Amino acid sequence: MIEELLMLLFAAAIANNFVLYRFIGICPFLGVSRKIKSAFGMGVAVTFVMVISAIITWAINHFLLIPLRLPFLTYVAFIIVIASLVQLIEMFLKKTHFDLYKAFGIYLPLITTNCAILGLVLLNSMNNYNFVESTVFSIGAGVGFIIALMIMSGIRENLEFADIPQAFKGVPIALITAGLLALAFQGFSGM
């Protein structure tokens, strides 16, 4: 059992990385990966929301939607949970940890629209993971998100000092870098 959970964790973080293998969550990956500090903050925030969303949506799915035969409400219920959770976290941070709230800035509300979180809870549901598997998968996906953001932000910070042709500066070199990283991560999946 523990070996299977470790494999699930590794697969979610590395082999089936949400950003570099599944291509989910590309917007924050490209938008927030300019600086390591902001990339790490966004990664931690997304991971926290992923784990809490996975736990809550698992409970809603298994104790409400499936027993009442309401699977057609899955998307709506999951989106409401994610948006509500982000709003609650934002209000909590604003009241209790204002410095952290200011540090996140616009990144916290943007988590609501991060498709990686919706993709995670839908994959949990589609794969019919139990509570522990769902939690481990969400932790692995969050760690993988942080890894992808940190690698990309480290490369992008170094690219600022590189001699890049003018036509490739900015978004073009970021997309080329993302493509090369995605190719590298494809190797972990055996492709």
C-alpha positions as CSV (number, residue, x, y, z in Angstrom):
1,M,0.0,0.0,0.0
2,I,2.7,2.5,0.9
3,E,4.7,1.6,-2.2
4,E,1.6,2.3,-4.3
5,L,1.1,5.7,-2.6
6,L,4.7,6.6,-3.1
7,M,4.4,5.7,-6.8
8,L,1.3,7.8,-7.1
9,L,3.1,10.7,-5.4
10,F,6.1,10.4,-7.7
11,A,3.9,10.0,-10.8
12,A,1.9,13.1,-10.0
13,A,5.0,15.2,-9.2
14,I,7.4,14.1,-11.9
15,A,6.3,11.5,-14.4
16,N,2.8,12.9,-15.0
17,N,3.6,16.5,-14.0
18,F,0.5,18.6,-14.4
19,V,2.4,21.5,-16.2
20,L,5.1,19.7,-18.2
21,Y,3.3,16.5,-19.0
22,R,-0.4,17.1,-18.9
23,F,-0.1,20.8,-19.9
24,I,-2.5,21.9,-17.3
25,G,-1.8,25.2,-15.5
26,I,0.3,26.8,-18.2
27,C,-1.0,30.3,-17.6
28,P,0.5,30.7,-14.1
29,F,3.5,28.7,-15.2
30,L,4.3,31.3,-17.8
31,G,2.9,34.3,-16.0
32,V,4.5,33.9,-12.6
33,S,7.7,32.2,-13.4
34,R,9.8,35.3,-14.0
35,K,11.1,35.5,-10.4
36,I,11.9,32.6,-8.1
37,K,10.3,34.2,-5.0
38,S,7.0,34.8,-6.7
39,A,7.0,31.4,-8.4
40,F,7.6,29.7,-5.0
41,G,4.8,31.7,-3.3
42,M,2.4,30.9,-6.1
43,G,3.4,27.2,-6.0
44,V,2.9,26.9,-2.3
45,A,-0.5,28.7,-2.5
46,V,-1.6,26.5,-5.4
47,T,-0.5,23.3,-3.6
48,F,-2.4,24.3,-0.5
49,V,-5.6,25.0,-2.5
50,M,-5.0,21.7,-4.4
51,V,-4.8,19.6,-1.2
52,I,-7.8,21.3,0.6
53,S,-9.9,21.2,-2.7
54,A,-9.1,17.5,-3.2
55,I,-10.2,16.7,0.3
56,I,-13.4,18.7,0.2
57,T,-14.4,17.7,-3.3
58,W,-13.7,14.0,-2.5
59,A,-16.1,14.3,0.4
60,I,-18.8,16.1,-1.7
61,N,-18.4,13.6,-4.5
62,H,-18.6,10.5,-2.3
63,F,-21.1,11.6,0.3
64,L,-23.4,13.8,-1.8
65,L,-23.1,13.6,-5.6
66,I,-22.7,9.9,-6.0
67,P,-25.3,8.8,-3.3
68,L,-27.9,11.3,-4.6
69,R,-27.1,10.3,-8.3
70,L,-26.1,13.8,-9.2
71,P,-22.9,13.3,-11.2
72,F,-24.0,15.9,-13.7
73,L,-23.3,18.6,-11.0
74,T,-19.7,17.5,-10.6
75,Y,-18.2,20.4,-12.5
76,V,-20.4,23.0,-11.0
77,A,-19.9,21.7,-7.4
78,F,-16.1,21.5,-7.9
79,I,-15.8,25.0,-9.3
80,I,-17.9,26.4,-6.5
81,V,-15.7,24.6,-3.9
82,I,-12.5,25.9,-5.5
83,A,-13.7,29.5,-5.8
84,S,-15.2,29.5,-2.3
85,L,-12.0,28.0,-0.8
86,V,-9.8,30.6,-2.5
87,Q,-12.1,33.4,-1.2
88,L,-12.0,32.1,2.3
89,I,-8.2,31.8,2.2
90,E,-8.0,35.3,0.9
91,M,-10.2,36.7,3.6
92,F,-8.4,34.7,6.3
93,L,-5.0,35.9,5.2
94,K,-6.2,39.5,4.9
95,K,-7.4,39.4,8.5
96,T,-4.7,37.3,10.2
97,H,-1.5,37.5,8.1
98,F,-1.7,40.8,6.2
99,D,2.0,40.7,5.2
100,L,1.5,37.3,3.5
101,Y,-1.7,38.6,1.9
102,K,0.2,41.5,0.4
103,A,3.0,39.3,-0.7
104,F,0.6,37.1,-2.7
105,G,-1.0,40.2,-4.2
106,I,-2.9,39.3,-7.4
107,Y,-1.7,35.7,-7.4
108,L,-4.2,34.6,-4.7
109,P,-7.4,35.5,-6.6
110,L,-5.8,34.1,-9.8
111,I,-5.7,30.6,-8.2
112,T,-9.4,30.5,-8.6
113,T,-9.0,30.4,-12.4
114,N,-6.1,27.9,-12.4
115,C,-7.2,24.9,-14.4
116,A,-4.6,22.7,-12.7
117,I,-6.8,22.7,-9.5
118,L,-10.0,21.8,-11.4
119,G,-8.0,19.2,-13.4
120,L,-6.8,17.7,-10.2
121,V,-10.1,17.3,-8.6
122,L,-11.7,15.9,-11.8
123,L,-8.8,13.4,-12.2
124,N,-9.4,12.3,-8.6
125,S,-13.0,11.7,-9.4
126,M,-12.4,10.1,-12.8
127,N,-9.7,7.7,-11.4
128,N,-12.0,6.9,-8.5
129,Y,-9.3,7.5,-5.9
130,N,-10.1,6.8,-2.3
131,F,-9.6,9.5,0.3
132,V,-5.9,8.7,1.0
133,E,-5.1,8.3,-2.7
134,S,-6.8,11.6,-3.5
135,T,-4.8,13.4,-0.9
136,V,-1.5,11.9,-1.9
137,F,-2.2,12.6,-5.6
138,S,-3.0,16.2,-4.8
139,I,0.2,16.6,-2.7
140,G,2.2,15.1,-5.6
141,A,0.5,17.4,-8.1
142,G,1.2,20.4,-6.0
143,V,4.9,19.4,-5.5
144,G,5.1,18.9,-9.2
145,F,3.6,22.3,-9.8
146,I,6.2,23.9,-7.5
147,I,9.0,22.0,-9.2
148,A,7.9,23.1,-12.7
149,L,7.6,26.7,-11.5
150,M,10.9,26.7,-9.7
151,I,12.8,25.2,-12.6
152,M,11.3,27.6,-15.1
153,S,11.8,30.7,-12.9
154,G,15.4,29.7,-12.3
155,I,16.0,29.4,-16.0
156,R,14.2,32.7,-16.8
157,E,16.1,34.6,-14.2
158,N,19.4,33.4,-15.7
159,L,18.1,34.2,-19.2
160,E,17.9,37.9,-18.3
161,F,21.7,37.9,-18.3
162,A,22.1,35.8,-21.5
163,D,22.9,37.1,-24.9
164,I,19.6,36.3,-26.6
165,P,18.7,37.6,-30.1
166,Q,16.2,40.4,-29.9
167,A,13.5,38.4,-31.7
168,F,13.6,35.7,-29.0
169,K,13.5,37.9,-25.9
170,G,10.5,37.7,-23.6
171,V,7.7,35.3,-24.5
172,P,9.4,33.5,-27.4
173,I,12.3,32.3,-25.3
174,A,9.9,31.4,-22.4
175,L,7.9,29.2,-24.8
176,I,11.0,27.6,-26.2
177,T,12.2,26.9,-22.7
178,A,8.9,25.5,-21.6
179,G,8.9,23.2,-24.7
180,L,12.3,21.9,-23.9
181,L,11.4,21.3,-20.2
182,A,8.3,19.5,-21.4
183,L,10.4,17.3,-23.6
184,A,12.7,16.5,-20.7
185,F,9.8,15.6,-18.4
186,Q,8.3,13.4,-21.2
187,G,11.4,11.2,-20.5
188,F,10.2,10.4,-17.0
189,S,7.0,9.0,-18.4
190,G,8.8,6.6,-20.7
191,M,7.8,8.3,-23.9
